């Protein structure tokens, strides 16, 4: 059971791209290998995309036998990454999420440096339903979920499509994956989304609040 459920999902990008998403339903899914090869100064770059397993080896020593004695000749720095070639062709769609624990805390999305505009999905389930239909028609399967963030200095174990290192935790990513991947972009249009989404500027100061209980409402509402 998730102790901190999802409360909101945003797509961040440049204004022209977000306009295409809102009014044309344009979903552009790059491959994992694309993000692994981006220049490091890009906030979307992650050279660890496609890692299937990470072994924590920091501090392990190499020794050489000399007669009856062993002499340390070096030490491992950091962990060892094992790439999974089956992951890198997968196509992903990266979104930013907020959790219920963040209710009442003002925030600005421009701090993520992922674009000047956002699209907020007011009905995430419906967005995923429409996208799943289009993805299936194109011959792929759709998977989605929150990314789990692990500490590079302490973690050993499986990585995969829905795990990243904690230096990226501020992205709070909700990820959609198309399988099998193409190792090249997938471009899909699912139609106007203005009935289930709104658009704004990432420079805006935003606040999420929980639904008010009925007794706190000033006037009746129809459900």
BAVOKOL-447743 format. One record per residue (C-alpha): x, y, z. Coordinates in steps of 0.2 Angstrom, whole numbers, plus 5000, padded with zeros to 4 digits. Layout:
! BAVOKOL-447743
XYZ ...
! end
This chain:
! BAVOKOL-447743
500050005000 500650174995 500750285011 500950445001 499750434986 499950534970 498950704970 499450784953 500450754937 501250884926 502150884909 503451014908 504251084892 504351234881 502751334877 502551274859 502751094864 501551104878 500251194867 500351044855 500150924870 498551014876 497651054860 498350914849 498750774861 500550764854 501450634865 503350624860 504250474868 506150464867 507150304871 508050274887 509650284876 509250464871 509250524889 510850424893 511850514879 511250684883 512550814888 512750824906 512251004908 510550954902 509350934917 508550784907 510250694906 510450534915 511950424910 511250294921 509750264911 509750084905 510650014920 509849844925 510849814941 512049914952 513249834964 513949944978 515849904978 516550074985 518050034996 518349864990 520249824988 521249744975 522749644982 524249564974 525149414981 527049434983 527849284990 526949245006 526149425008 524749515000 524949694995 523549814992 523749894975 522149994973 520350024979 518650024970 517850204970 515950194969 514850064962 514849944947 513449974934 512849824924 511849884908 510349794901 510349804883 508549764883 508049924892 508950054882 507750044867 506250074877 505250224874 504750334889 503750484893 504350584909 503050684919 503250774936 502250724951 501650794967 501150684982 499750704995 501050745008 501450904998 499650975001 499751155007 501551185002 501751324988 502951274974 503651344957 504051214943 505351324935 506551264948 506651104939 507351194923 506251074912 505451214902 504451374903 502751294903 501751154910 500151044907 499250994922 498250834920 496550854929 496150674925 497650564924 496750404922 495850464907 497450534899 498250364902 496750274895 496850374879 498650354877 498550164880 497350154866 498450244854 500050154860 499149984858 498550024841 500350064836 500949894842 501649924859 501149894877 501050034890 501650024908 501750174920 502150214938 503150324950 505050314949 505950244964 507450344970 508950254978 510550314986 512050284975 513150274991 512250135000 511150034987 511549874979 510249784968 509049794953 508849954944 507749944928 506550064920 505750134936 507250164947 508450304947 509850374959 509350494972 510250644964 508750654952 507450644966 506850824964 506150774947 504850664957 504550574941 502950484935 503550384920 502550304906 503450164896 503050094879 503649914876 504449844865 505449994862 506050064845 507650144850 507050294841 505650424845 503850374845 502650524840 500850494844 499350614843 497850574854 496750724851 496250874861 496550864879 495851024885 494350934893 495550844905 497050964907 497551144909 499151244904 500151374913 501851454915 503151364926 503551534934 501851534942 501751504961 500651354964 499751264978 498851104980 497551084993 496450934997 494650924994 493751015007 492450915018 490650955014 490351045030 491751175026 490951225009 490051385008 488651324996 488051154990 488951074975 488250934964 489250774963 
! end
